[in-house]
Amino acid sequence: MQFNTARTHNWVMGLVAMIPCIQAYYALAHPLYENATDDVKKTLWYKLWIEPNGNVTPDEAGVTSQISFFTANYDVWKDHYAEAKDIFQKACKGEIGLWKWATDSKQ
């Protein structure tokens, strides 16, 4: 979704397509990192996903700058709100599909 949007829309819409990833990864990983048990810390999942996405501040994760960018530039992109909303919804569905695949996968 993100790559297709970047190829076919203006660059701001490409950033909109990345919102679910940036916001959700930090929101999910940070509490998992903060509350990880010793057993969880031994897993590959912890080392490859939880720690890199959760052991950061919102600033380091890009959460704060992303929110600040869209807030500061609202007058520039507000006329594209309907398009941004559609892209955001499709990107959310893509992230949900990715998580469903991950949880349904057998190791």
MOLINKA-V407501 format. One record per pair of residues at least 4 apart in sequence whose C-alpha atoms are under 8 Angstrom apart, sorted by the first residue. I is the first residue (numbers start at 1). J is the second residue. If there is no record, write none. Layout:
i=I j=J
i=I j=J
This chain:
i=1 j=5
i=1 j=17
i=1 j=90
i=1 j=91
i=1 j=94
i=2 j=6
i=2 j=14
i=2 j=17
i=2 j=18
i=2 j=91
i=3 j=7
i=3 j=14
i=4 j=8
i=5 j=9
i=5 j=13
i=5 j=14
i=5 j=17
i=5 j=87
i=6 j=10
i=6 j=11
i=6 j=13
i=6 j=14
i=9 j=13
i=9 j=14
i=10 j=14
i=11 j=15
i=12 j=16
i=12 j=77
i=13 j=17
i=13 j=83
i=13 j=84
i=13 j=87
i=14 j=18
i=15 j=19
i=16 j=84
i=16 j=87
i=16 j=88
i=17 j=87
i=17 j=88
i=17 j=90
i=17 j=91
i=18 j=22
i=18 j=91
i=19 j=23
i=19 j=66
i=19 j=88
i=20 j=24
i=20 j=25
i=20 j=88
i=20 j=91
i=20 j=92
i=20 j=95
i=21 j=25
i=21 j=95
i=22 j=26
i=22 j=61
i=22 j=62
i=22 j=63
i=23 j=27
i=23 j=63
i=24 j=28
i=25 j=29
i=25 j=53
i=25 j=54
i=26 j=30
i=26 j=53
i=26 j=54
i=26 j=58
i=26 j=61
i=26 j=63
i=27 j=31
i=28 j=32
i=28 j=54
i=29 j=33
i=29 j=49
i=29 j=50
i=29 j=51
i=29 j=53
i=29 j=54
i=30 j=34
i=30 j=50
i=30 j=53
i=30 j=54
i=30 j=55
i=30 j=56
i=31 j=35
i=31 j=54
i=32 j=36
i=32 j=50
i=32 j=54
i=33 j=46
i=33 j=50
i=33 j=51
i=33 j=54
i=33 j=55
i=34 j=54
i=36 j=40
i=36 j=41
i=37 j=41
i=38 j=42
i=39 j=43
i=40 j=46
i=41 j=46
i=41 j=47
i=42 j=46
i=42 j=47
i=43 j=47
i=44 j=48
i=45 j=49
i=45 j=50
i=46 j=50
i=46 j=51
i=47 j=51
i=47 j=52
i=48 j=52
i=49 j=53
i=50 j=54
i=50 j=55
i=51 j=55
i=52 j=56
i=53 j=61
i=56 j=60
i=56 j=61
i=57 j=61
i=58 j=62
i=58 j=63
i=58 j=64
i=59 j=63
i=59 j=64
i=59 j=65
i=62 j=66
i=63 j=67
i=64 j=68
i=65 j=69
i=66 j=70
i=67 j=71
i=68 j=72
i=69 j=73
i=70 j=74
i=73 j=77
i=74 j=78
i=75 j=79
i=77 j=81
i=80 j=84
i=81 j=85
i=82 j=86
i=83 j=87
i=84 j=88
i=85 j=89
i=86 j=90
i=87 j=91
i=88 j=92
i=89 j=93
i=90 j=94
i=91 j=95
i=92 j=96
i=93 j=97
i=94 j=98
i=95 j=99
i=96 j=100
i=97 j=101
i=98 j=102
i=99 j=103
i=100 j=104
i=101 j=105
